[in-house]
């Protein structure tokens, strides 16, 4: 499947990469900020 010409510009790839990158960072930070304390406190209770 070939992408239309308007979606092959480097700016679109940069935008999609930025969204994916920020999403991954947000997922990791959410896991660290909320998941890690939950695991630590559940071990002590």
PyMOL commands that place a pseudoatom at each C-alpha (Angstrom):
pseudoatom trace, name=CA, resn=UNK, resi=1, chain=A, elem=C, hetatm=0, pos=[0.000, 0.000, 0.000]
pseudoatom trace, name=CA, resn=UNK, resi=2, chain=A, elem=C, hetatm=0, pos=[1.444, 3.314, -1.087]
pseudoatom trace, name=CA, resn=UNK, resi=3, chain=A, elem=C, hetatm=0, pos=[0.941, 6.447, 1.013]
pseudoatom trace, name=CA, resn=UNK, resi=4, chain=A, elem=C, hetatm=0, pos=[-0.436, 9.512, -0.754]
pseudoatom trace, name=CA, resn=UNK, resi=5, chain=A, elem=C, hetatm=0, pos=[2.133, 12.193, -1.544]
pseudoatom trace, name=CA, resn=UNK, resi=6, chain=A, elem=C, hetatm=0, pos=[0.801, 14.597, 1.086]
pseudoatom trace, name=CA, resn=UNK, resi=7, chain=A, elem=C, hetatm=0, pos=[1.691, 12.103, 3.856]
pseudoatom trace, name=CA, resn=UNK, resi=8, chain=A, elem=C, hetatm=0, pos=[5.236, 11.348, 2.725]
pseudoatom trace, name=CA, resn=UNK, resi=9, chain=A, elem=C, hetatm=0, pos=[6.656, 14.735, 3.694]
pseudoatom trace, name=CA, resn=UNK, resi=10, chain=A, elem=C, hetatm=0, pos=[9.325, 14.496, 6.433]
pseudoatom trace, name=CA, resn=UNK, resi=11, chain=A, elem=C, hetatm=0, pos=[7.268, 16.774, 8.681]
pseudoatom trace, name=CA, resn=UNK, resi=12, chain=A, elem=C, hetatm=0, pos=[4.556, 14.116, 8.985]
pseudoatom trace, name=CA, resn=UNK, resi=13, chain=A, elem=C, hetatm=0, pos=[7.117, 11.462, 9.932]
pseudoatom trace, name=CA, resn=UNK, resi=14, chain=A, elem=C, hetatm=0, pos=[8.594, 13.864, 12.482]
pseudoatom trace, name=CA, resn=UNK, resi=15, chain=A, elem=C, hetatm=0, pos=[5.173, 14.569, 13.969]
pseudoatom trace, name=CA, resn=UNK, resi=16, chain=A, elem=C, hetatm=0, pos=[4.230, 10.910, 14.204]
pseudoatom trace, name=CA, resn=UNK, resi=17, chain=A, elem=C, hetatm=0, pos=[7.609, 10.098, 15.727]
pseudoatom trace, name=CA, resn=UNK, resi=18, chain=A, elem=C, hetatm=0, pos=[7.181, 12.851, 18.301]
pseudoatom trace, name=CA, resn=UNK, resi=19, chain=A, elem=C, hetatm=0, pos=[3.711, 11.602, 19.259]
pseudoatom trace, name=CA, resn=UNK, resi=20, chain=A, elem=C, hetatm=0, pos=[4.973, 8.020, 19.600]
pseudoatom trace, name=CA, resn=UNK, resi=21, chain=A, elem=C, hetatm=0, pos=[8.018, 9.151, 21.582]
pseudoatom trace, name=CA, resn=UNK, resi=22, chain=A, elem=C, hetatm=0, pos=[6.023, 11.274, 23.991]
pseudoatom trace, name=CA, resn=UNK, resi=23, chain=A, elem=C, hetatm=0, pos=[3.506, 8.453, 24.382]
pseudoatom trace, name=CA, resn=UNK, resi=24, chain=A, elem=C, hetatm=0, pos=[6.253, 5.996, 25.311]
pseudoatom trace, name=CA, resn=UNK, resi=25, chain=A, elem=C, hetatm=0, pos=[7.803, 8.448, 27.771]
pseudoatom trace, name=CA, resn=UNK, resi=26, chain=A, elem=C, hetatm=0, pos=[4.382, 9.109, 29.308]
pseudoatom trace, name=CA, resn=UNK, resi=27, chain=A, elem=C, hetatm=0, pos=[3.713, 5.376, 29.651]
pseudoatom trace, name=CA, resn=UNK, resi=28, chain=A, elem=C, hetatm=0, pos=[7.078, 4.741, 31.330]
pseudoatom trace, name=CA, resn=UNK, resi=29, chain=A, elem=C, hetatm=0, pos=[6.720, 7.682, 33.703]
pseudoatom trace, name=CA, resn=UNK, resi=30, chain=A, elem=C, hetatm=0, pos=[3.159, 6.649, 34.595]
pseudoatom trace, name=CA, resn=UNK, resi=31, chain=A, elem=C, hetatm=0, pos=[4.371, 3.142, 35.386]
pseudoatom trace, name=CA, resn=UNK, resi=32, chain=A, elem=C, hetatm=0, pos=[7.208, 4.499, 37.540]
pseudoatom trace, name=CA, resn=UNK, resi=33, chain=A, elem=C, hetatm=0, pos=[5.172, 7.150, 39.368]
pseudoatom trace, name=CA, resn=UNK, resi=34, chain=A, elem=C, hetatm=0, pos=[2.077, 5.015, 40.016]
pseudoatom trace, name=CA, resn=UNK, resi=35, chain=A, elem=C, hetatm=0, pos=[3.065, 1.376, 39.496]
pseudoatom trace, name=CA, resn=UNK, resi=36, chain=A, elem=C, hetatm=0, pos=[6.310, 1.297, 41.456]
pseudoatom trace, name=CA, resn=UNK, resi=37, chain=A, elem=C, hetatm=0, pos=[4.882, 2.849, 44.653]
pseudoatom trace, name=CA, resn=UNK, resi=38, chain=A, elem=C, hetatm=0, pos=[1.872, 0.516, 44.395]
pseudoatom trace, name=CA, resn=UNK, resi=39, chain=A, elem=C, hetatm=0, pos=[4.185, -2.493, 44.257]
pseudoatom trace, name=CA, resn=UNK, resi=40, chain=A, elem=C, hetatm=0, pos=[6.345, -1.208, 47.109]
pseudoatom trace, name=CA, resn=UNK, resi=41, chain=A, elem=C, hetatm=0, pos=[3.396, -0.480, 49.394]
pseudoatom trace, name=CA, resn=UNK, resi=42, chain=A, elem=C, hetatm=0, pos=[1.694, -3.762, 48.558]
pseudoatom trace, name=CA, resn=UNK, resi=43, chain=A, elem=C, hetatm=0, pos=[4.813, -5.633, 49.671]
pseudoatom trace, name=CA, resn=UNK, resi=44, chain=A, elem=C, hetatm=0, pos=[4.723, -4.001, 53.115]
pseudoatom trace, name=CA, resn=UNK, resi=45, chain=A, elem=C, hetatm=0, pos=[0.983, -4.415, 53.766]
for i in range(1, 45): cmd.bond("trace and resi %d" % i, "trace and resi %d" % (i + 1))
show_as sticks, trace
zoom trace
